[in-house]
Structure formats: structure tokens, C-alpha cells
Amino acid sequence: MRLWWAACQSRNMYIATSGVSSRWLIIFFPSSLGDKAMGLVGQSFCAALQQELTEYYRLLAVLEGQQQLGDAGFVGEGASGSLTLRRLMVWTFDPLTRLQTLAALVDACKALYSNMQHGDPFVKSLVRHILNLVSRPIRLILDRWIYEGELDDLYNEFFVAVDYDTKDDRLWYEKYSIRKPMLPSFISFELGTKILNIGKTINFIRRVCEDRSPIRGGEEKALDSIRSQEGSATAQLTAEEGFGGVALQETIDTAYRITSKRLLEIFFTKYKFVDHLRALRLYLLLGQGDFIRHLMDLLESDLAKAASTLYMHNLTGVLETAIRATNAQYADPEIIERLDCRLLEVSPGDTGWEAW
């Protein structure tokens, strides 16, 4: 008799635990649902809890229906469909585990990802499901950043920060930065830096290079395929092997290669970066021998005079004469247009050689 009574008490305590856990979730949920300070991630966490509570309420409705049938005499006591204390304990075993796990996540929601290391496969699967729902707003922000260069972060939840007061001429160095405390634990600092550089490159192309054409490269088909998969309703932040896994890494690497390649193409074609480097070697480092020799011959008499007697329009005319008389005239017109001469600040007693 005592053993039977102890078993009944144990079952009652077990079932009562589910009520305590659900009560804690019910208390937490309404107080946090309308709190805008929680941001989109916090609201997603509340939505995930609401989804789990809805499933729990559905189970309670089924159990209540079974109990009402038994009370009305439609199901005999001990029959296969009757609701007994033992059956109630069996039917609520998995829901109780889910509620206890959710209650623990509410107590330590900042350490949500650490629960992915739980040894119980059931708990690990539940945490993965909750984590995917919670991280969906971050993924949406991430997608817009790496594909469009737009930072749609109303509640400052993303790890990339922007300083809107910084002008475009300092865009690459000062406008965007990483907020290390906001970096998710499943994204390494190296990967976060790549994510930062992808969006920064897109903005550099759009704002500084003033290039609005679509960013395409040799891997655009792969990138479009990945993006279409991520846009589906079942898209998750990572692949099944775990958060911060291969799928996320491949997505970032592909976007990084394409945007970097596009920026280099603009440098090498539109702005002729290599040609300008070659011009530095030819003209500033005296690599164009015939041009430098002829220019010095023309300027020798003028530079021997006092620096105060030199005038820029005269020096510019001599420079143009040297260009037309040597092979420099066949250089790219854009390079030739940038050739110019300057005079340093003149001090008393300086000759043209000191000021040139």
C-alpha cells in the first residue's frame, strides 16, 4: 500500500512539474511580447515560445477530451482509450521535457547556443529548432548586407555598425566596423570580418566608384542558387551539421569572392589602376628616359634662375612641349592629362632647382 501511494505521489509530482514549467513560460511571454527593447531577435524568441505553448495547449485539449469521455461513461475504466494516471504520465513525458528545456532557455536566453552541446538528442533538436527561429531576423539582416550592401538594423542587433556621419571619402576606413560583443558565438571573428568587407565593398562600389551595375562574376550562378535556397520558407541560418558550419562558410566565401572580383575589375578597367602605377614608374621615377631628358634640357636655363622669377604657365608650356616631342605623346590621354608640374614654397635665395 505504501509503495502504491509513493508511486502515485511521484507521478503527481511529475505531472505537476509540467504545470510549473508552463506557468513560468506563460508569465514570461506576455511581459516580453510587447517590449520593443528586446528587438527582432527577442520577439522571435517569444514567437518560438508561443508556438511551443500552442502545441502544449493542443495536447491539454486532447487530454481533457479523453477525460470528459471517461466521465460520461463512453470509455470504460481500464479500456484502451481511457485516461489513467500512468497513461497521463507517458503522454506528457516528451512535452514535459520540452517545457523544462524551454524554461531553462528563458532563464539563460543569452546562452542559447551553448545548449547546442547538450548530450540529449531530444533537447539538442529542440534547441536547434528554437535557435533557427530566433536567428531568422539576423539572417534576414545578413542577407541584405552581403547581397545588397544595405544595413537594415532598426534595433542595433547586428554585429556590423555604421557611422552615418562619416563621409564617403572615409567610407572604407571609418564608416563601417564590427561590434565584437554583438558577434554570435557561431560566427568567428575572421568570418565576421569577411561579412563586414562584403557589404563594405558593395557600398564602396556604389558610392565611391559610382557603379550601379549588377555585381556579377564567374560564380554568379552559384551565388544565385544559394540565395534562392536561402529565400525559401525552410531557410535556416546554417546547415544540419551545426551552427557556423560549412553552408554558412561557403555562402560568405562565394559572396566575398564575387564582390572582391568586381571591385578589382572596376579598378583595372574603369579607373585603369595598373596604367596609373605604370605612369608613376615612367614619369615620377624617371622611367621614361627620352621624355625626362628632353624636359630637363628645356628647363635647364629657367631653373638656373631665381625661383621667384618662375611662373606656372611658362613651366606648363615647357611640359607640353616635351610631351609632344617624345614618345610620351603616345601614352593614354587620361594619363597625359594628369601630368602636371608644381612649385614648392619659395624661400629667399632659392633657385628654380630648389622650388621645382
Phi, psi and omega in degrees: 000316180295320179297319179296317180295320178296321179295319179296317179297319180298318179293321179297317178296322180297314181292323180296332179300322179297324177294321179296316181295315180294325178297321179295320178292321180295323178292318183290321190296306183295327183288341184251343187297320183266008182276104181291341179294340179287339179076185182291325180294315178296320178294324177294323177297317178296321179295322178295320177296320179298321178297317179292320178295325177298318177296323179293319178295325178296319177296318179298322179296320178295316180295321179295322177296319177297320180294320180294323177296320178293320179293328181279353178087008179286335179237122182288152180295131181088354178290169185295333182262359182284154182260111177248169180297321180293316179294323177299321179294319180292316184291333182262007183296305180295315177301323179295319178299319179296316181294319179296320178295316180296320178297321178293323178293324177296321180292330183226055185293337178290338180255036184299315183293329181297335178287351175294343180271009181297142183283339181279118181301325180296313179294318180298320178295319179296316180296321178299317180297313180296318183294323177295321178292318182292323185275357182300318176300323178296322180293322178296318177296318180298317180299314180295328181288314186277343180256331184236347181075016181255135181255096182262075186235085185290330186250015178054050180258346183272155184275357174260126180251152180231139176253103185288347179278345180284133180282164185294335180290345175245021185301314187291327188263329191233339189287321184240146181205168179259132172265099186303320179298338181268357183288122179300150183293339180269006174240116181290163179295324178297315178293321177298324177295321176297317179299317177301314184291331179297305180295325179294322178295317179299316179293325177296318179296317184288315189268314184274311180280347179055044178248113183258005181290155179301141179278109182233158178202187182293346183246024184295330179295319178295319180293318179296323179295315179296319182293322179293324177293321181288336181280353180287166183292338183264011183296139178233166183294328184220174176280178185291341184286353176133160181293143184073024185275199187293322184299313179295318180298317180294321178299313181293318180298319180295313179296323180295317180295317184292314181293320179294319179296320180295319179296319178294323177299319178295318178300315188278336183255297184293317184257359174050054185300316181295321179296323179290323176296320178295323179294324176299319180292321185285320190254315179281325179264014172063033179282334179274084190300314183296322180292314182296317181297315181293322179296318180293324178296321181288328185267351188303314182291323180289320183287343178284346180277175177296143183297332181291345181267358181275141179232140186297322183293328177291317180294322179295321178296320178295320179298316180295324177296318179295324179294314183292336185267356183231181180292351178298338181294341181268002179287168179302129181305326179295325178288317181297322180296337181269354176285128181206170178236153182226152175245133176286171178295129186274132175251156180302133178089355180287144172263177180298330181295325179287329184268341184290000000 
